[in-house]
Amino acid sequence: MKLITKTKIYFAIIAVVVLSEAILFQQLWSAKIWDYNKPALNIQESNAAKNNTNEVHDGKTEFKSSEPIPKASSKELGFSADERELLSVGAAKTDQKERSVVKGEIPDLGIEDEEIDLAISKAQMIQIWESQDKVMSTWPAYSDVREQLRKELLGKLDPNSLSDEEIIQAARQFCENFWQGGGCLSRTSYRDAYLARILLEYGYERNPQNMEMTDELLETMQTVCPLVKFEKEKNAVVRNEELAKMFLDLRGKQFEQIRNEVADGRKPTLQDFICANDTAFLQQKYDKAAAKQVVEWLRSNANEGGWAEYDDILATFEKYLSQGEELNFNIYVTLNEAYPEDYKYSRRLPSFRGPAKREAILWGLIRQGTTDDGVTVTLSQSEIASL
């Protein structure tokens, strides 16, 4: 795995977003959160990732690193007309008023530039979170509508007739409908994400050893359920402990499977790194000694697995845990100019991908930037390679 070193791309890809964000998250989480002094995951140039393929050997599944949402349509997967209709429905029209996010207005107080940047960043982040929370509070709870949506889904789709791959892709299509319909700033988009979760729960129940299925289930659950919310009255971030423990249970089982498979001779992959990092991220809240063991496993397998560039930050993580402290960090390349837009996808696990286009940007498959005259430009992987 290599970091992007091409300097001719006219917009900057940076691993350090801004120091003020690190300070901000430290304040809000009351912990050492989002240390941006880290390398960034770039699957495009990783030989380990290129050589990984999903295969089943002696009942054990080997998984390749995550890739962007497949291009195949529901028709190409063999879905019926009714099934395709359901998959293409998407969310209803979004309440445009609720989707708008008002920019923070910071008065001129004669303070230093970095203090102003911090204030603006915090204002933008909090306003986006508050806007999302206001809209999401109007959604019905998943448990309240699951049975109704399950019956609707089963009327057009039979999960038992779908392969694991088809379930995963159908769920991804539902999630993409969610984002295209307004995401967490839409009053109606939740329906698509809930349908995706129902499908993936079927798949997980049928094959809990399929780690890609578990990855997608986690992705879908946190799509509509951020791990934390900002409570204005307390001026604090409140963690959803029930959700965090549910995620830890799923990631913990995955990590045990990974550790056993690697011990039996399977080559570790970058997706193993992502899963284990999530495990340590969640575990440190409850059992720092257990989290430290996960980090130790990550460090001992870094060279073979292709994530040696993370050894410095993992060593720091291990040190913090030994001292009874916490440390969380991003694992993806982040565009500096992606903020404040990217705050819409925060408050989740480090592995969270979000919409298809954002996922492709995070994994180094496309790059997007803004020219001096304000025009947004997206470069494909082939265009990047030609620079």
C-alpha positions in Angstrom: 0.0 0.0 0.0 1.4 3.4 -1.0 0.3 6.9 -0.3 -0.6 9.1 -3.3 2.6 11.0 -4.3 1.5 12.5 -7.7 1.9 16.3 -7.4 0.5 17.3 -10.7 -3.1 16.8 -9.6 -4.3 20.4 -9.3 -6.1 20.0 -6.0 -4.6 18.8 -2.8 -5.3 15.4 -1.3 -4.3 15.6 2.3 -4.0 13.3 5.2 -4.1 16.2 7.7 -7.4 17.9 7.3 -7.0 20.8 9.7 -5.6 21.0 13.2 -8.7 22.8 14.3 -10.9 19.8 13.6 -8.7 17.6 15.8 -9.0 20.2 18.6 -12.8 20.4 18.0 -13.4 16.7 18.3 -11.2 16.5 21.4 -13.5 19.1 23.0 -16.7 17.4 22.0 -15.8 13.8 22.6 -13.7 14.5 25.8 -11.1 12.2 24.4 -8.2 12.3 22.0 -10.2 11.9 18.8 -9.5 12.2 15.1 -5.7 12.5 15.1 -5.1 13.5 11.5 -1.3 12.9 11.6 -1.7 9.6 9.9 -1.2 8.0 6.6 -4.2 7.6 4.4 -5.6 4.4 3.0 -5.2 4.2 -0.8 -6.4 1.0 -2.3 -5.6 2.1 -5.9 -1.9 1.6 -5.5 -2.0 -1.4 -3.1 -0.7 -4.6 -4.6 -2.2 -6.5 -1.6 -5.6 -5.2 -2.5 -5.2 -5.9 -6.2 -4.4 -9.5 -5.6 -7.2 -10.3 -3.2 -10.3 -12.1 -4.5 -13.3 -13.6 -2.7 -12.9 -17.3 -2.6 -14.1 -20.2 -0.4 -11.6 -22.8 0.6 -12.6 -25.6 2.9 -15.7 -23.7 4.1 -13.7 -20.5 4.8 -14.3 -17.4 2.9 -11.4 -15.1 1.9 -12.5 -11.6 1.2 -11.0 -9.0 -1.1 -10.7 -5.4 0.0 -13.8 -3.2 -0.4 -14.5 -1.9 -3.8 -16.8 0.9 -5.0 -20.4 0.0 -5.5 -20.7 -2.4 -8.4 -21.8 -1.0 -11.7 -24.1 -4.0 -12.6 -27.8 -3.1 -12.8 -30.6 -5.0 -11.1 -31.5 -6.2 -14.6 -28.1 -7.6 -15.2 -28.3 -9.5 -11.9 -31.5 -11.2 -13.1 -34.1 -9.4 -11.0 -37.6 -9.5 -12.3 -39.5 -6.4 -13.5 -41.3 -6.1 -10.1 -38.0 -6.4 -8.3 -36.3 -3.8 -10.4 -39.2 -1.5 -9.9 -38.8 -1.8 -6.1 -35.1 -1.2 -6.3 -35.4 1.9 -8.4 -38.2 3.5 -6.4 -35.8 5.6 -4.2 -37.1 8.0 -1.6 -40.0 10.4 -2.2 -39.3 14.1 -2.8 -37.2 15.6 -0.1 -38.4 18.5 2.0 -36.1 21.1 0.5 -36.5 23.3 3.5 -35.2 20.7 5.8 -32.3 19.9 3.5 -30.9 23.4 3.6 -28.0 24.0 6.0 -27.5 27.6 7.2 -23.8 28.6 7.4 -22.5 29.8 10.7 -22.2 33.5 11.2 -19.1 34.3 13.2 -18.8 37.9 14.4 -15.5 39.8 14.1 -14.1 39.7 17.6 -10.5 40.5 16.8 -9.3 37.0 17.4 -6.6 35.0 15.6 -7.3 33.4 12.3 -6.9 29.9 13.6 -9.5 30.7 16.3 -11.9 32.0 13.7 -11.3 28.8 11.6 -12.1 26.7 14.6 -15.2 28.7 15.4 -16.5 28.4 11.8 -15.7 24.7 11.6 -17.5 24.0 14.9 -20.5 26.1 13.9 -20.8 24.4 10.5 -20.4 20.9 12.0 -22.9 21.5 14.7 -25.5 23.1 12.4 -25.2 20.1 10.0 -25.6 17.6 12.9 -28.5 19.6 14.3 -30.2 19.7 10.9 -29.8 16.0 10.5 -31.0 15.1 14.0 -34.0 17.3 13.6 -35.0 15.5 10.4 -34.1 12.0 11.7 -36.2 12.6 14.8 -39.3 12.5 12.5 -38.4 9.0 11.2 -40.2 6.0 12.6 -38.0 3.6 14.6 -36.8 0.7 12.5 -38.4 -1.8 14.9 -41.8 0.0 14.5 -41.9 -0.4 10.7 -39.7 -3.4 10.1 -42.6 -5.9 9.8 -44.6 -3.7 7.4 -41.6 -3.1 5.2 -40.6 -6.8 5.3 -44.0 -7.8 4.0 -43.7 -5.2 1.2 -40.2 -6.4 0.4 -41.2 -10.1 0.3 -44.1 -9.2 -2.0 -41.6 -8.4 -4.7 -38.3 -10.0 -3.6 -37.5 -13.4 -2.2 -34.2 -13.1 -0.3 -34.0 -16.9 -0.2 -33.7 -17.0 -4.0 -30.9 -14.5 -4.1 -27.2 -15.3 -3.7 -25.1 -13.5 -1.1 -23.7 -11.3 -3.8 -27.1 -10.4 -5.1 -28.4 -9.5 -1.6 -25.4 -7.3 -1.0 -25.7 -5.5 -4.3 -29.5 -5.0 -3.9 -28.9 -3.6 -0.4 -26.3 -1.2 -1.9 -28.7 0.0 -4.5 -31.3 0.7 -1.7 -28.7 2.6 0.2 -27.7 4.6 -2.8 -31.4 5.5 -3.2 -31.3 6.7 0.4 -28.4 9.1 -0.4 -29.8 10.3 -3.7 -33.1 11.0 -2.0 -31.5 13.4 0.5 -29.9 11.1 3.1 -30.2 12.2 6.7 -31.7 15.5 5.5 -34.8 13.9 4.0 -38.0 13.0 5.9 -38.7 10.0 3.7 -35.3 8.5 2.6 -35.2 6.2 5.7 -37.4 3.7 3.9 -34.7 2.7 1.4 -32.1 2.2 4.1 -34.5 0.2 6.2 -35.3 -2.1 3.2 -31.5 -2.5 2.8 -31.1 -3.5 6.4 -34.0 -6.1 6.2 -32.3 -7.7 3.2 -28.9 -7.8 4.9 -30.4 -9.3 8.0 -31.7 -12.1 6.0 -28.3 -12.6 4.4 -26.5 -12.4 7.7 -28.8 -14.9 9.4 -28.2 -17.3 6.5 -24.5 -16.9 6.3 -23.0 -15.1 9.3 -19.5 -16.1 8.2 -19.7 -14.0 5.1 -17.7 -11.0 6.3 -18.7 -8.8 3.4 -22.3 -9.3 4.4 -21.5 -8.2 7.9 -19.6 -5.2 6.5 -22.7 -4.1 4.5 -25.0 -4.7 7.4 -22.9 -2.4 9.6 -22.6 0.2 6.8 -26.4 0.2 6.4 -27.2 0.3 10.1 -25.0 3.3 10.8 -26.2 5.0 7.6 -29.4 5.9 9.4 -28.1 5.7 13.0 -25.1 7.8 13.7 -23.1 6.7 16.8 -23.5 10.1 18.5 -25.7 13.1 18.5 -25.1 16.6 19.6 -27.3 17.9 22.4 -27.5 21.6 22.2 -28.8 22.0 25.8 -25.7 20.3 27.2 -23.3 21.5 24.5 -22.0 18.0 24.3 -21.9 14.9 22.1 -23.9 11.9 23.5 -23.0 8.4 22.4 -25.6 5.8 21.5 -24.3 3.0 23.8 -26.8 0.4 22.6 -25.8 0.9 19.0 -22.1 0.9 19.8 -22.3 -2.4 21.7 -24.3 -3.9 18.8 -21.6 -2.8 16.4 -18.9 -4.1 18.7 -20.6 -7.5 18.8 -20.7 -7.7 15.0 -17.1 -6.4 14.5 -15.8 -8.5 17.4 -17.1 -11.7 15.8 -15.6 -10.7 12.5 -12.2 -10.1 14.2 -12.2 -13.5 15.8 -12.9 -15.1 12.5 -10.2 -13.1 10.8 -7.7 -13.9 13.5 -8.5 -17.6 13.3 -8.3 -17.7 9.5 -5.0 -15.8 9.4 -3.6 -18.2 12.1 -4.6 -21.0 9.8 -2.6 -19.5 6.9 -4.8 -17.1 5.1 -3.0 -13.9 4.0 -4.3 -10.8 5.9 -5.9 -8.1 3.7 -6.6 -4.4 4.0 -10.2 -5.2 4.7 -9.0 -7.1 7.8 -7.2 -4.0 8.9 -10.4 -1.9 8.5 -12.5 -4.4 10.5 -9.9 -4.8 13.3 -9.4 -1.0 13.5 -13.2 -0.6 14.0 -13.1 -3.3 16.7 -10.4 -1.5 18.6 -12.2 1.9 18.1 -15.3 0.5 19.7 -13.6 -1.8 22.3 -11.5 1.0 23.9 -14.6 2.5 25.5 -15.3 -0.7 27.5 -12.1 -2.7 27.7 -8.8 -1.0 26.9 -6.8 -4.2 27.5 -8.9 -6.1 24.9 -8.6 -3.1 22.5 -4.8 -3.2 23.0 -4.7 -6.8 22.0 -6.4 -6.0 18.7 -3.9 -3.2 18.1 -1.0 -5.5 18.8 -2.5 -8.0 16.3 -2.7 -5.2 13.7 0.9 -4.2 14.3 2.2 -7.8 14.1 0.4 -8.3 10.7 1.0 -4.9 9.2 3.8 -5.9 6.8 2.1 -9.0 5.4 -1.3 -7.4 5.3 -0.2 -4.2 3.5 -0.8 -1.5 6.2 2.7 -0.9 7.5 2.3 2.8 6.8 0.0 2.9 9.8 2.5 1.5 12.2 3.4 4.8 13.8 -0.2 5.8 14.5 -0.9 2.2 15.7 2.1 2.4 18.0 0.6 5.7 19.4 -2.8 4.0 19.8 -1.2 1.1 21.7 0.6 3.6 24.0 -2.5 5.5 24.7 -4.4 2.3 25.6 -1.6 1.3 27.9 -2.0 4.6 29.7 -5.8 4.2 30.0 -6.5 6.8 27.3 -8.3 6.7 24.0 -7.2 7.6 20.5 -9.2 7.5 17.2 -8.0 8.4 13.7 -9.2 8.5 10.2 -8.1 5.8 7.8 -9.0 7.4 4.5 -7.6 10.1 2.3 -9.7 13.2 2.9 -10.1 16.2 0.7 -9.5 19.4 2.7 -12.2 21.1 0.6 -14.7 18.4 1.3 -15.6 20.1 4.5 -18.1 21.2 5.7 -19.9 18.9 3.3 -18.2 15.8 4.7 -19.6 16.5 8.2 -22.8 14.9 6.9 -21.0 11.5 7.0 -19.2 11.9 10.3 -20.3 10.5 13.7 -19.8 6.9 12.5 -17.2 4.2 12.5 -13.8 4.9 10.8 -14.8 2.4 8.1 -18.0 4.3 7.0 -18.1 4.9 3.3 -21.4 6.7 2.6 -22.6 7.4 -1.0 -21.0 5.7 -4.0 -19.2 8.8 -5.2 -17.8 9.5 -1.8 -16.7 5.9 -1.5 -14.8 6.1 -4.8 -13.1 9.3 -3.6 -12.1 7.7 -0.3 -10.7 4.6 -1.9 -8.6 6.6 -4.4 -10.6 5.5 -7.4 -11.6 9.1 -8.4 -10.5 12.5 -7.3 -12.7 15.6 -7.1 -11.7 19.2 -6.6 -12.7 22.7 -7.4 -10.8 25.0 -9.8 -10.0 28.6 -9.1 -13.1 29.8 -10.9 -15.3 27.5 -8.7 -15.9 24.7 -11.1 -16.1 21.2 -9.6 -14.1 18.7 -11.5 -13.9 14.9 -11.1 -11.1 12.8 -12.4 -11.4 9.1 -13.1 -8.8 6.6 -12.1 -7.4 6.5 -15.7 -7.2 10.3 -15.8 -5.3 10.3 -12.5 -2.9 7.7 -13.8 -2.2 9.8 -16.9 -1.2 12.9 -14.8 
